[in-house]
Amino acid sequence: MYRLILVILLLTALYLLLRQMFRGFNAPIGDGRKNSSVRAQGEEQDQMVEDPVCHIFVPRQIAVIETIGVREYCFCSQECAGRFRSEHPI
C-alpha cells in the first residue's frame, strides 16, 4: 500500500516538473522586460469576443470588426454583421 502511494506521489511530482519545464520552452527568450503597449496589444488580440447576433465566441484577431454609430462590434462572419446592421439601423 505504501509503495503505491509513493509511486503516485513520484509520478505526480514528475508530471508537475515536466509540465513546468515544457511551459518554460514556450516562453520568449529575453530579459523579461517587454514593452507594456506590446503586451497589451498581444493580450487584446488573444481576447475572446462574443458575437451579438449568434452569441458565438471568436478570437478578436479573426473577428469581423464593424463600427456602427459610435460603438465597435465584433462578429464571427460578414453574414452576422449584415444581419446586425439590418436589425439595428443607425
C-alpha positions as MATLAB code, in Angstrom:
seq = 'MYRLILVILLLTALYLLLRQMFRGFNAPIGDGRKNSSVRAQGEEQDQMVEDPVCHIFVPRQIAVIETIGVREYCFCSQECAGRFRSEHPI';
ca = [
       0.000    0.000    0.000;
       2.810    2.410    0.920;
       4.604    1.613   -2.332;
       1.522    2.553   -4.332;
       1.197    5.896   -2.538;
       4.910    6.563   -3.023;
       4.710    5.755   -6.743;
       1.672    8.016   -7.167;
       3.442   10.890   -5.397;
       6.578   10.438   -7.500;
       4.602   10.317  -10.740;
       2.682   13.445   -9.747;
       5.915   15.276   -8.947;
       7.437   14.151  -12.257;
       4.344   15.306  -14.144;
       4.406   18.752  -12.498;
       8.131   19.103  -13.147;
       7.814   18.161  -16.832;
       4.804   20.433  -17.300;
       6.682   23.391  -15.853;
       9.746   22.590  -17.931;
       7.822   22.469  -21.218;
       5.946   25.661  -20.404;
       9.331   27.321  -19.972;
      10.347   26.326  -23.507;
       7.384   28.248  -24.935;
       8.349   31.457  -23.120;
      10.091   34.098  -25.232;
      13.845   34.428  -24.826;
      14.947   37.785  -23.469;
      15.417   39.704  -20.293;
      11.721   39.527  -19.388;
      11.083   43.240  -19.783;
       8.501   43.640  -22.527;
       7.074   46.927  -23.613;
       3.693   47.346  -21.912;
       1.994   48.506  -25.120;
       3.227   45.415  -26.992;
       1.993   43.192  -24.161;
      -1.409   44.959  -24.088;
      -1.745   44.581  -27.851;
      -0.956   40.860  -27.636;
      -3.471   40.374  -24.844;
      -6.104   42.254  -26.847;
      -5.601   40.002  -29.858;
      -5.878   36.878  -27.708;
      -9.139   38.101  -26.194;
     -12.316   36.155  -26.981;
     -15.270   38.331  -28.012;
     -18.928   37.404  -28.296;
     -20.885   37.875  -31.499;
     -24.032   39.889  -30.595;
     -26.137   38.052  -33.211;
     -25.383   34.334  -32.799;
     -23.578   34.591  -29.410;
     -20.548   32.603  -30.577;
     -17.193   33.491  -29.019;
     -14.388   34.128  -31.511;
     -10.793   35.340  -31.069;
     -10.590   39.096  -31.581;
      -7.798   38.769  -34.158;
     -10.064   36.842  -36.584;
     -13.349   38.600  -35.754;
     -15.084   40.878  -38.250;
     -14.940   44.273  -36.523;
     -17.528   46.878  -37.515;
     -18.043   50.370  -36.128;
     -21.761   51.098  -36.037;
     -22.652   54.519  -34.704;
     -20.060   55.267  -32.045;
     -19.664   51.686  -30.848;
     -17.414   48.916  -32.112;
     -18.923   45.419  -32.555;
     -17.167   42.123  -33.240;
     -18.840   39.459  -35.377;
     -17.980   35.896  -36.312;
     -18.775   36.476  -40.016;
     -19.878   39.044  -42.582;
     -23.353   37.458  -42.569;
     -23.802   38.193  -38.856;
     -22.538   41.752  -39.363;
     -25.066   42.336  -42.174;
     -27.875   40.817  -40.134;
     -26.997   43.049  -37.163;
     -26.974   46.143  -39.388;
     -30.425   45.252  -40.815;
     -31.856   44.699  -37.318;
     -30.259   47.864  -35.823;
     -30.417   50.755  -38.284;
     -28.486   53.879  -37.256;
];
